[in-house]
Amino acid sequence: MRKFDTKVQHLKYKVLREVARLAWEDKLLENIMDIPGKLVPGNEPTMRCCVYKERAILGERVKLAMGGDKNNPNVIEVIEIACDECPVGGFEVTNACRGCLAHRCEDVCKFGAISFDHNHVAHIDKSKCKECGACAKVCPYTAIVSRKRPCQNACKVKAISMNDEKAAAIDNSKCIQCGACVYQCPFGAIMDKSYLVNAIDILKKSERNTRLGNYKVYAIVAPSISSQFSYAKLGQVVTGLKKLGFHDVIEAALGADMVAWAEAKELSEKGLLTSSCCPAFVRYIKSAFPNLAEHISHNLSPMAVLARYIKETTPNAKVIFIGPCTAKKAEAQLEEVKLLVDTVLTFEELQALFDSRDLDLASLEEGVLDNASYFGRIFARSGGLSDAAAQAMQEQNIDFAIKPVICDGIESCRMALLKLNKGVLDGNFIEGMACIGGCIGGAGCLTHGEKNKAEVDKYGREALEKTIGDAISVLQ
């Protein structure tokens, strides 16, 4: 049985599935307007105040499922019409205010934002409040609280604010495209653009073997896939991918082995390094700590390294990456990557792709996915990269004492980078993962949670007989 963490994810999936079905049949453009009515039949709304608004929002979801606003370089977009139910947020006085005589909140406010009514109950003037929180700190009743919208709470880089219509607005210069806001928005008003139609077009042209499509399509799958399709075996997922039209399925973990091997050498030569595997982490360094960019590993990510190998060894190959990460969609548009990776799908989108072709994964025979080592596979969770780098040093007889600082989530990354910036970091290798838990916590996962870590470790142990050197030897 298919499982999604939230009903918002399920709604998103249904839109993607319908778009995909029409795209396979070359009927998307002529039937695109029918999708909202199909998903919300009749005259009764199921989620919003009226059926007309509900269908209008679904229309915007369809646009995002087809690639979104081409003029907006960010892969994360706001559906403004869907963003109208959350409180504005900020500091508020609750009914715990006792109308005390001390008025500490008023005394500490430097901006004159605190006033009192005839019952001495405090009120905050939002036009004057600077959100400093000083009043909340001194209130003896803890009657002043900060209420932030879920998207603002989720965004640890402070890229989200409210526009004049009180809808969420994203500052593209700060956004690292991690998708945390996408997963946390309870109304699904923030979504990642989908390149599902692009992927279908690539697969269809390959199937038809036309003049434009005389190529093989390779799926590079992130190791966190082992925790996602719980209703089927991983081998059945591999077979399902081939039934969609993929020529072959290769583990991104093999690219992780390649990166670990090279990164171990780079670290020993430079003495200090920050990882380059997580595109959201790399973007965060470049935007928030540009002076530390020189320490970013010069290795491309496992996705890009493996895609480069495929294209160098297979003429006319097309590569589609499938994983848990919205930031990978942005990485695939970078100058150094866009010729290597043709498009990116999330696990959410892959589920929609399977169902758009009515594939029953649980009934399929099992294919084989056996390319990488244990260490490449555990890249999917926090700490895996550091373990792999240490193993790669050992296998290459590199005499260097790696001292990793493992960062689980962007707040942890920020603390490590602040210490590095001040010269007080107790370590020589920062493993940065923007998502909590690592890739297993990515916004494009079907499910999130501690169980995913256990599944990835179990999947890794199936390859314990392989060293990193063994894994990458087949590429030489």
C-alpha positions in Angstrom: 0.0 0.0 0.0 1.3 3.4 -0.9 2.1 5.7 2.0 2.5 9.4 2.3 3.3 11.3 5.4 0.6 13.9 4.8 -2.6 14.5 2.8 -0.8 17.4 1.2 1.8 15.0 -0.3 -1.0 12.8 -1.5 -2.7 15.7 -3.2 0.5 16.7 -4.9 1.0 13.1 -6.0 -2.5 12.9 -7.5 -1.8 16.1 -9.6 1.5 14.7 -10.8 -0.1 11.3 -11.7 -2.8 12.9 -13.8 -0.3 15.2 -15.6 2.0 12.2 -16.2 -0.9 10.1 -17.7 -1.8 12.8 -20.2 1.9 13.3 -21.0 2.4 9.7 -21.9 -0.6 9.8 -24.2 0.5 13.1 -25.9 -2.8 14.7 -24.6 -1.5 17.0 -22.0 -1.9 20.4 -23.7 -5.5 19.7 -25.0 -6.7 18.3 -21.6 -4.8 20.3 -19.1 -7.8 22.3 -18.0 -9.7 19.1 -17.2 -7.4 18.0 -14.4 -8.8 20.2 -11.5 -12.4 19.1 -12.3 -11.4 15.5 -12.4 -9.7 15.7 -9.0 -12.6 17.7 -7.5 -15.8 16.5 -9.2 -19.2 17.9 -8.4 -20.0 21.2 -6.6 -18.8 20.5 -3.1 -15.3 21.5 -2.0 -13.3 19.0 -0.1 -10.5 21.2 1.3 -11.3 24.9 0.7 -14.1 27.4 1.2 -15.6 26.8 -2.2 -15.1 24.5 -5.1 -14.0 27.3 -7.4 -11.1 28.3 -5.3 -10.1 24.7 -4.8 -10.0 24.1 -8.6 -8.1 27.4 -9.1 -5.4 26.2 -6.7 -5.3 22.8 -8.4 -4.8 24.7 -11.6 -1.7 26.3 -10.1 -0.5 22.9 -8.9 -0.8 21.6 -12.5 1.4 24.5 -13.7 4.1 23.6 -11.2 3.8 19.9 -12.2 4.6 21.1 -15.7 7.7 23.1 -14.7 6.3 26.2 -13.1 7.3 29.8 -13.9 10.1 29.7 -16.4 11.1 33.3 -15.4 11.7 32.3 -11.8 15.1 30.5 -11.5 14.2 29.0 -8.1 12.9 25.5 -8.1 10.7 26.3 -5.1 7.6 28.5 -5.8 4.7 29.9 -3.8 1.1 29.3 -4.8 -0.2 32.7 -3.5 -3.9 31.8 -3.8 -3.3 28.8 -1.5 -1.4 30.8 1.1 -4.2 32.6 3.0 -5.0 30.6 6.1 -2.0 31.1 8.3 -1.8 33.8 11.0 0.5 36.6 10.0 2.8 35.6 12.9 5.3 37.5 14.9 5.2 38.3 18.6 1.8 38.3 20.2 0.3 38.9 23.6 -1.7 35.9 24.8 -4.5 35.8 27.4 -1.9 34.8 30.0 -1.2 38.6 30.3 -2.4 39.6 33.8 -2.3 43.3 33.4 0.5 43.6 35.9 1.8 47.0 37.2 5.5 46.4 36.5 5.1 46.9 32.7 8.6 45.4 32.1 7.6 44.7 28.5 7.0 48.4 27.9 10.2 49.5 29.6 12.4 47.1 27.6 10.9 47.9 24.2 13.1 50.4 22.4 10.6 51.0 19.6 7.5 52.1 21.5 5.5 49.1 20.2 3.9 48.2 23.6 0.7 49.9 24.8 -2.0 49.0 27.3 -5.7 49.0 27.3 -8.0 50.1 30.2 -7.4 46.7 31.9 -3.6 47.2 31.7 -3.4 44.3 29.2 -0.5 44.7 26.8 -0.8 45.1 23.1 1.8 45.1 20.4 1.8 47.6 17.5 2.9 45.4 14.5 3.9 48.5 12.5 6.5 49.4 15.2 7.6 45.9 16.4 11.0 44.9 15.2 10.6 41.2 16.3 13.6 41.5 18.7 11.9 39.4 21.4 13.0 41.6 24.3 9.5 41.9 25.6 9.0 38.1 25.6 12.2 37.6 27.6 11.2 39.9 30.5 7.5 39.0 30.8 7.1 37.2 34.2 4.0 35.3 32.9 5.6 34.2 29.6 2.5 35.9 28.1 4.3 37.1 25.0 5.1 34.4 22.5 6.5 34.3 19.0 4.1 32.8 16.4 5.8 32.1 13.1 4.2 30.5 10.1 5.2 26.9 9.5 7.1 27.9 6.4 9.1 30.5 8.3 9.8 28.1 11.1 11.0 25.5 8.6 13.3 27.9 6.7 16.5 28.1 8.8 18.2 30.5 6.3 15.4 33.2 6.8 14.6 33.3 3.1 10.8 33.5 3.7 8.9 36.7 4.5 5.3 37.9 3.9 4.3 40.1 1.0 1.7 42.9 1.0 -1.1 40.3 0.5 0.2 38.4 3.5 1.3 35.5 1.3 4.7 33.8 1.7 7.5 35.3 -0.4 10.8 33.7 -1.1 14.1 35.6 -1.3 15.9 33.8 -4.0 19.3 35.2 -2.9 18.9 33.5 0.5 17.0 30.3 -0.5 19.1 27.2 -0.6 16.2 25.2 -2.3 16.3 22.5 0.4 12.5 22.2 0.3 12.0 22.3 4.1 9.2 24.8 3.6 7.6 22.5 0.9 7.3 19.6 3.3 6.2 21.7 6.3 3.5 23.9 4.7 0.2 22.4 5.9 -1.7 23.9 3.0 0.7 22.8 0.3 1.1 26.5 -0.7 4.8 26.1 -1.4 5.9 23.5 -3.9 8.9 22.4 -5.9 8.7 22.6 -9.7 8.4 19.2 -11.3 10.3 18.2 -14.4 8.2 15.0 -14.8 7.0 16.0 -18.3 10.6 16.4 -19.4 11.5 13.0 -18.0 8.5 11.4 -19.9 9.5 13.2 -23.1 13.1 11.8 -22.8 11.8 8.2 -22.2 9.2 8.4 -25.0 11.7 9.5 -27.6 14.0 6.7 -26.5 11.2 4.2 -26.9 10.3 5.4 -30.4 14.0 5.4 -31.4 13.4 8.4 -33.6 16.1 10.5 -35.1 16.1 12.6 -32.0 15.8 9.7 -29.7 18.5 7.3 -30.7 19.9 7.0 -27.1 19.7 5.0 -24.0 18.3 6.4 -20.8 20.0 5.7 -17.5 18.4 6.1 -14.0 20.7 7.1 -11.3 18.9 6.3 -8.0 19.9 7.8 -4.6 20.6 5.2 -1.9 17.7 6.5 0.2 15.4 4.7 -2.3 15.9 1.6 -0.1 13.6 3.1 2.6 10.9 4.6 0.3 8.8 2.0 -1.6 7.9 -0.1 1.4 5.1 -1.9 -0.3 7.5 -3.5 -2.8 11.0 -4.9 -2.8 13.9 -2.8 -4.1 14.5 -5.3 -6.9 10.9 -4.8 -8.0 11.4 -1.0 -8.1 14.4 -1.6 -10.4 12.2 -3.7 -12.7 9.5 -1.0 -12.6 12.0 1.6 -13.7 13.0 -0.5 -16.7 9.4 -1.0 -17.6 9.1 2.8 -17.7 11.7 2.8 -20.4 15.0 3.1 -18.6 17.8 1.1 -20.2 19.6 0.6 -16.9 19.4 1.6 -13.3 22.6 2.5 -11.4 23.2 3.4 -7.8 24.2 7.0 -7.0 26.0 5.2 -4.2 28.6 4.1 -6.8 29.2 7.8 -7.5 29.5 8.3 -3.7 32.2 5.7 -3.7 34.0 7.6 -6.4 33.6 10.9 -4.5 34.8 9.4 -1.2 37.9 8.0 -2.9 38.8 11.4 -4.4 37.7 13.5 -1.5 40.0 11.5 0.9 42.9 12.5 -1.3 41.8 16.1 -1.5 41.3 16.4 2.3 44.8 15.0 3.0 46.4 17.4 0.6 44.5 20.5 1.8 44.1 19.7 5.5 40.7 21.3 5.7 37.6 20.7 3.7 33.8 21.1 3.6 31.8 18.5 1.7 30.3 19.1 -1.7 27.7 16.3 -1.9 24.7 18.3 -0.7 23.8 21.1 -3.1 21.8 23.0 -0.5 24.8 23.0 1.9 27.1 24.2 -0.8 24.7 27.0 -1.8 24.4 28.0 1.9 28.2 28.4 2.2 28.3 30.5 -1.0 25.4 32.8 0.0 26.0 33.1 3.8 29.7 32.5 4.2 31.2 33.4 0.8 34.7 33.8 2.3 34.7 30.1 3.2 33.8 28.9 -0.3 37.5 28.2 -1.0 37.2 25.3 1.4 34.4 23.5 -0.5 35.6 20.3 -2.0 36.3 20.6 -5.7 34.7 17.2 -6.3 31.3 17.2 -7.9 28.4 15.4 -6.2 27.9 11.7 -6.5 25.1 12.4 -8.9 27.2 14.5 -11.2 30.4 12.3 -11.0 28.4 9.2 -11.9 26.5 11.0 -14.7 29.8 12.2 -16.2 31.1 8.6 -16.2 28.0 7.4 -18.0 28.2 10.1 -20.6 31.9 9.6 -21.2 31.5 5.8 -21.7 28.1 5.7 -23.5 27.5 7.8 -26.6 24.2 9.7 -26.7 23.3 8.6 -23.2 20.6 10.5 -21.3 20.7 10.5 -17.5 17.8 11.1 -15.1 18.6 11.3 -11.4 15.9 10.1 -8.9 16.2 10.9 -5.3 14.8 12.7 -2.2 16.1 16.1 -2.9 14.6 19.3 -4.3 18.0 21.0 -4.3 19.2 18.4 -6.8 16.8 20.0 -9.4 18.7 23.3 -8.9 22.1 21.5 -9.0 21.2 20.0 -12.4 20.9 23.5 -13.8 24.4 24.6 -12.8 26.8 25.2 -15.7 29.2 22.4 -14.6 26.3 19.9 -14.2 23.6 20.6 -16.8 25.4 18.8 -19.6 25.8 15.7 -17.4 22.3 15.3 -15.8 19.3 15.7 -18.2 16.6 16.1 -15.5 15.8 15.2 -11.9 12.9 13.5 -10.3 12.0 13.0 -6.6 10.6 9.8 -5.1 7.2 11.5 -4.9 7.4 12.0 -8.7 8.6 8.5 -9.3 5.6 7.1 -7.5 3.3 9.2 -9.7 5.2 8.0 -12.7 4.7 4.3 -11.8 1.0 4.8 -11.2 0.5 6.8 -14.4 1.5 3.6 -16.2 -0.6 1.4 -13.8 2.5 -0.5 -12.8 1.9 -2.9 -9.8 5.4 -3.0 -8.4 4.6 -5.7 -5.9 3.7 -8.1 -8.7 6.9 -7.6 -10.7 10.0 -9.9 -10.8 13.0 -8.6 -8.9 15.8 -6.9 -10.8 19.3 -6.4 -9.5 20.9 -3.2 -8.1 24.4 -4.1 -7.0 27.0 -1.5 -7.9 28.2 0.1 -4.7 29.9 -0.5 -1.4 28.5 -0.3 2.1 30.2 3.1 2.5 28.7 4.5 -0.7 25.2 3.4 0.3 25.3 5.0 3.7 25.9 8.5 2.2 22.1 8.7 2.4 22.3 9.4 6.1 24.1 11.8 8.3 27.6 10.6 9.1 27.9 8.3 6.1 30.2 10.6 4.1 32.6 10.9 7.0 32.7 7.2 7.5 33.3 6.7 3.8 36.1 9.3 3.6 37.9 7.6 6.6 37.5 4.2 4.9 38.9 5.6 1.6 41.9 6.9 3.4 42.5 3.5 5.0 42.2 1.7 1.7 44.6 4.1 -0.1 47.1 4.0 2.8 46.8 7.8 3.3 48.4 8.9 6.5 46.0 11.6 7.6 43.9 11.8 10.8 40.4 12.9 9.6 38.5 14.7 12.3 34.9 15.1 11.0 32.3 17.6 12.2 29.0 16.0 11.2 26.3 18.5 10.6 22.7 17.2 10.8 20.5 20.0 9.4 21.2 23.6 8.3 21.3 25.0 11.9 24.1 22.5 12.8 25.9 23.5 9.5 25.6 27.2 10.5 27.3 26.6 13.9 30.1 24.6 12.3 30.7 27.3 9.7 30.6 30.1 12.3 33.4 28.2 14.2 35.4 27.7 11.1 35.0 31.4 10.3 36.3 32.3 13.7 39.2 29.8 13.5 37.9 27.7 16.5 36.5 24.7 14.6 37.5 21.4 16.4 37.9 19.4 13.2 39.2 19.4 9.7 36.3 18.1 7.7 32.7 19.5 7.8 30.2 17.0 6.5 27.2 19.3 5.7 23.7 17.9 5.2 20.9 20.5 4.9 18.1 18.1 5.8 17.7 16.6 9.3 19.0 13.0 9.2 20.7 13.6 5.8 19.2 12.7 2.5 16.7 10.4 4.2 15.0 13.5 5.4 14.7 15.2 2.0 11.6 17.0 1.0 11.0 14.7 -1.9 10.8 11.5 0.2 7.5 9.6 0.3 8.1 9.0 4.0 10.4 10.6 6.7 11.6 9.3 10.0 14.1 7.2 12.0 12.9 4.0 10.3 14.4 5.3 7.1 17.9 5.4 8.7 17.6 1.7 9.7 16.5 0.7 6.2 19.5 2.5 4.6 21.9 0.9 7.1 20.4 -2.5 6.3 20.7 -1.9 2.6 24.3 -0.9 3.1 25.2 -4.0 5.0 24.1 -6.1 2.0 27.2 -4.8 0.3 29.6 -5.3 3.2 31.8 -7.7 1.2 32.8 -4.9 -1.1 35.4 -2.3 -0.3 35.3 1.2 -1.9 38.2 0.1 -4.1 36.3 -3.0 -5.2 33.2 -0.9 -6.1 35.0 1.6 -8.3 37.4 -0.9 -9.8 34.7 -1.9 -12.4 34.9 1.7 -13.7 38.6 1.6 -14.5 
